[in-house]
Amino acid sequence: MRETPRSQGTAGGSRSRHPLPRPGRAFAHMTGASGSGTPHRSDGRPPHTPRGARQPGPGGCPGTTPPVPGQPAFLSRLPRPAGLPRPRGPVALFALCGLAFALVTWQVAAAGPLRRADERLGRALFGRGPTGLTEFLADLGGTAVALPVPAASMAYALWRGGRAALPRVAAAALAMAAVPALVVPLKSWIARTGPLTRDTGYYPSGHTATAVVAYCGAALLLGAYVRRRRWWPPVLALVLALATGAGLVLRGYHWPLDVVGSWCLCLMLLLLSHRLPGRSRRPPRASRVRAAPDR
C-alpha cells in the first residue's frame, strides 16, 4: 500500500495532523463543502471501527449494515420453529404414504364409501386373466418364494462390502422382520372379510407386504454394487411387486384396497430402512457461522 510521504517539517514534530485531502481521490459522503474534509460513514460508525465493535447484520448474522447480498432481510425476521427440517424428497414421500395409509385404513375400518367402491371394483376383477398365470403371480408373495431373494442379496452385499455393508444388511433384515410384526396386529384389528370367504383378517395383504419388502429391499441392497445398467434391479423389483398384487386381486384372494394399504405401509418401512443407515454414518455438519479470528 503506497503511503504519502510527509514533509520534513512535520516528520520530527510531536503534533499529529490529519492527512491533507489529495485531488483526484473521492470520499463517500463528504461533509461540508466539496473536498473539505473528513470521511464519513453512512451508518454512523467512526472510521477504523475495531472488529469487536461492529454491529451484526439482520437476524444476528455477522456482517455489516447494510447487509451484503445474500438472504433477503425480511426472511431473516420470519419466525421458524426450532428443529424444523427442510422438506426433502424422501420426507415428502414418507408423509404422502402415511396419509394414504391412514385414509385407506379409516375407510376400510369404518365401511366408508371408499370401501364400498373397492368391493364393487374387486367383484368386477375377480376371475379375470389366465388362471395359471394369475395363480403364479399371487404365489410370488409367499414366504417360500420371496424370502430367498433378500437372503441372497444380503449374502452378496456382505461378500462385496464386508463390514461396511453390515448397517445396510441389518436394516434390510429388520425391515423383513417388521412385516409380520406390523401386518398381523392390523389384520386382527381391522378384521376385514375376504372376497370369497367369510373369514376375517384380510387387510392389509400379507403376501403383498412380503413381496414389496423382499424384492424392493433386495434391489436397494444390490443397487450399491451394480456398476452398469443400474436401472434393472429397481425396475425388476417393482414389476414383481406389482405383479404379486395384481395376481392376488385377480384370483380373488384380496380386495384392491388390501393391496394398496400394504403398498403404502411397506414403502414407509423401506424408506426408513434405507435412510437410517446412511444418516447414522454421516458426520455431524459443521457450524455455518464461525467466529472471526483474533488479530
C-alpha positions in Angstrom: 0.0 0.0 0.0 1.5 3.3 -1.0 1.9 5.9 1.7 2.0 9.6 1.1 5.4 11.0 2.2 5.4 13.5 4.9 7.2 16.8 4.7 10.5 17.2 6.6 8.9 19.9 8.8 6.4 17.6 10.3 8.3 14.4 10.3 10.1 15.1 13.5 7.4 17.1 15.2 5.3 15.8 18.1 2.0 17.2 16.9 -0.2 14.9 14.8 -2.2 16.4 11.9 -5.0 14.9 9.8 -3.8 13.9 6.3 -4.5 16.5 3.7 -7.0 15.5 1.1 -5.4 14.8 -2.3 -7.0 15.8 -5.5 -8.5 13.1 -7.6 -9.4 10.9 -4.6 -13.1 10.6 -3.8 -14.5 10.2 -0.4 -18.0 8.8 0.2 -20.5 11.1 1.9 -18.3 14.2 2.3 -19.3 16.7 4.9 -19.3 20.4 4.3 -18.0 21.8 1.1 -16.7 19.7 -1.7 -13.2 18.5 -1.0 -13.2 20.0 2.5 -12.8 17.3 4.7 -13.2 14.3 6.6 -14.6 10.9 5.5 -17.9 10.0 7.0 -19.6 6.6 7.2 -23.3 6.2 6.4 -24.1 4.0 9.4 -22.7 6.5 12.0 -19.7 4.5 13.0 -16.4 6.3 13.3 -13.6 5.4 10.8 -11.4 2.4 11.6 -14.0 0.8 13.9 -12.5 -2.2 15.9 -13.7 -5.6 14.9 -15.4 -6.3 18.2 -17.5 -3.1 18.0 -19.0 -3.9 14.6 -22.8 -4.3 14.6 -24.3 -7.6 13.4 -26.4 -7.8 10.4 -30.1 -8.8 10.3 -31.1 -11.8 12.4 -27.9 -11.8 14.3 -25.8 -12.9 11.3 -22.3 -11.4 11.3 -21.8 -8.7 8.7 -22.1 -5.0 8.1 -25.0 -2.7 7.9 -26.5 -2.5 5.3 -26.2 -6.3 4.8 -24.2 -7.8 2.0 -26.1 -9.5 -0.8 -27.5 -12.9 0.3 -30.7 -13.9 2.1 -33.3 -11.1 2.0 -33.7 -9.2 5.2 -37.4 -9.9 5.6 -36.8 -13.7 5.5 -34.5 -13.5 8.5 -37.3 -11.8 10.5 -39.8 -14.6 9.9 -40.3 -17.0 12.8 -39.1 -20.5 12.2 -39.8 -23.4 14.6 -36.7 -24.8 16.2 -35.6 -28.1 14.7 -37.9 -27.9 11.7 -36.2 -30.0 8.9 -36.1 -28.7 5.4 -38.5 -30.5 3.1 -36.8 -33.2 1.0 -38.0 -35.9 -1.4 -37.9 -38.9 0.9 -39.6 -37.0 3.7 -42.4 -35.8 1.4 -42.9 -39.4 0.0 -43.0 -40.8 3.5 -45.6 -38.3 4.6 -47.7 -39.0 1.4 -47.6 -42.7 2.1 -48.6 -42.1 5.7 -51.6 -40.0 4.7 -52.7 -42.5 2.1 -52.4 -45.4 4.5 -54.3 -43.6 7.2 -57.1 -42.7 4.7 -57.4 -46.2 3.4 -57.3 -47.8 6.8 -60.0 -45.4 8.1 -62.3 -46.1 5.1 -61.9 -49.9 5.4 -62.4 -50.0 9.2 -65.4 -47.6 9.1 -67.0 -49.2 6.0 -66.9 -45.9 4.2 -67.7 -45.0 0.6 -64.2 -45.9 -0.5 -64.6 -49.4 0.8 -67.9 -49.9 -1.0 -66.3 -48.7 -4.3 -63.4 -51.0 -3.6 -65.7 -54.0 -3.2 -67.5 -53.2 -6.4 -64.2 -53.0 -8.3 -63.0 -56.2 -6.7 -66.0 -58.2 -7.8 -65.6 -56.9 -11.4 -62.0 -58.0 -11.5 -62.3 -61.5 -9.8 -61.6 -64.3 -12.2 -60.1 -62.2 -15.0 -57.0 -63.4 -16.8 -55.5 -66.9 -17.2 -55.9 -68.9 -14.1 -52.4 -70.5 -14.2 -50.7 -67.1 -14.7 -52.6 -65.2 -12.0 -52.0 -68.1 -9.6 -48.3 -68.0 -10.3 -48.2 -64.2 -9.7 -50.1 -64.5 -6.4 -47.6 -67.1 -5.3 -44.7 -64.6 -5.7 -45.7 -63.1 -2.4 -45.4 -66.4 -0.5 -42.6 -66.7 2.0 -41.1 -69.8 0.3 -40.7 -67.8 -2.9 -39.9 -64.3 -1.7 -37.7 -64.8 1.3 -34.7 -66.4 -0.5 -34.4 -63.2 -2.6 -33.4 -60.8 0.2 -31.4 -63.6 1.8 -29.3 -63.9 -1.3 -28.9 -60.2 -1.7 -27.7 -59.8 1.9 -25.1 -62.5 1.4 -23.9 -60.8 -1.8 -23.7 -57.4 -0.1 -21.7 -58.9 2.8 -19.4 -60.6 0.3 -18.8 -57.4 -1.7 -18.9 -54.8 1.0 -17.6 -56.6 4.0 -18.0 -54.9 7.4 -19.0 -51.6 5.6 -22.2 -53.3 4.4 -23.3 -54.5 7.8 -25.6 -51.5 8.6 -27.5 -51.8 5.4 -27.8 -55.6 5.7 -29.0 -55.2 9.3 -31.6 -52.6 8.2 -32.9 -54.9 5.5 -33.2 -57.8 7.9 -35.1 -55.6 10.4 -37.4 -54.5 7.6 -38.3 -58.1 6.8 -38.8 -58.9 10.4 -41.1 -55.9 10.8 -43.5 -57.1 8.2 -45.3 -59.7 10.3 -44.9 -57.5 13.4 -47.0 -54.8 11.7 -49.3 -56.7 9.4 -50.6 -59.4 11.9 -51.9 -56.9 14.5 -53.5 -54.8 11.8 -55.3 -57.8 10.3 -56.7 -58.7 13.8 -57.8 -55.1 14.5 -59.5 -54.4 11.1 -60.9 -57.9 10.8 -62.0 -57.4 7.2 -63.7 -60.3 5.5 -62.3 -61.8 2.3 -63.7 -61.6 -1.2 -64.7 -65.3 -1.5 -65.0 -66.3 2.2 -66.5 -65.1 5.4 -63.2 -65.4 7.2 -61.6 -62.2 8.6 -58.1 -60.8 8.6 -57.6 -59.7 5.0 -56.5 -56.1 5.4 -53.6 -55.4 4.8 -52.4 -58.0 2.4 -49.6 -60.1 3.9 -48.5 -61.5 0.6 -48.2 -58.0 -0.9 -46.2 -56.7 2.1 -43.8 -59.7 1.9 -43.3 -59.2 -1.9 -42.7 -55.4 -1.6 -40.2 -55.5 1.2 -38.4 -58.6 -0.1 -38.0 -57.6 -3.8 -37.6 -53.8 -3.3 -35.3 -54.3 -0.3 -33.1 -56.6 -2.3 -33.0 -54.1 -5.1 -31.9 -51.3 -2.7 -29.1 -53.6 -1.4 -27.9 -54.6 -4.9 -28.1 -51.1 -6.3 -24.9 -50.1 -4.4 -22.8 -52.8 -6.2 -24.2 -52.7 -9.8 -21.9 -50.6 -11.9 -23.6 -50.8 -15.3 -27.3 -50.6 -16.1 -28.2 -49.8 -12.6 -31.8 -49.4 -13.5 -32.6 -53.0 -13.8 -32.8 -54.0 -10.0 -35.4 -51.4 -9.0 -37.4 -51.9 -12.2 -37.4 -55.7 -11.8 -38.4 -55.3 -8.1 -41.3 -53.0 -9.0 -42.6 -55.4 -11.7 -42.5 -58.3 -9.3 -44.2 -56.4 -6.5 -46.9 -55.0 -8.8 -47.5 -58.4 -10.4 -48.0 -60.0 -7.0 -50.7 -57.5 -6.1 -52.4 -58.0 -9.5 -52.4 -61.8 -9.1 -53.9 -61.6 -5.6 -56.7 -59.3 -6.8 -57.5 -61.3 -10.0 -57.6 -64.6 -8.1 -60.0 -63.2 -5.5 -57.6 -63.6 -2.6 -57.7 -59.9 -1.6 -59.6 -56.7 -2.3 -57.8 -54.0 -4.2 -57.5 -51.7 -1.1 -55.9 -54.6 0.8 -53.0 -54.4 -1.7 -52.9 -50.6 -1.8 -52.7 -50.4 2.0 -49.8 -52.9 2.1 -48.0 -50.8 -0.6 -48.3 -47.6 1.5 -47.2 -49.3 4.7 -44.2 -51.1 3.2 -43.0 -48.0 1.3 -42.7 -46.2 4.6 -40.9 -49.2 6.0 -38.5 -49.3 3.1 -37.8 -45.5 3.3 -36.9 -45.9 7.0 -34.7 -48.9 6.5 -32.9 -47.3 3.5 -32.3 -43.9 5.1 -31.3 -44.7 8.6 -28.0 -46.5 7.9 -26.8 -43.7 5.7 -27.8 -41.0 8.2 -26.1 -42.7 11.1 -22.7 -42.8 9.2 -23.0 -39.1 8.1 -20.5 -36.9 10.0 -22.0 -34.0 12.0 -22.5 -30.9 10.0 -20.0 -28.1 10.8 -21.4 -24.9 12.1 -22.0 -22.4 9.3 -21.1 -19.4 11.4 -17.5 -19.3 12.5 -16.1 -16.8 14.9 -13.7 -14.3 13.5 -10.0 -15.0 14.3 -8.4 -12.7 16.7 -5.8 -10.4 15.2 
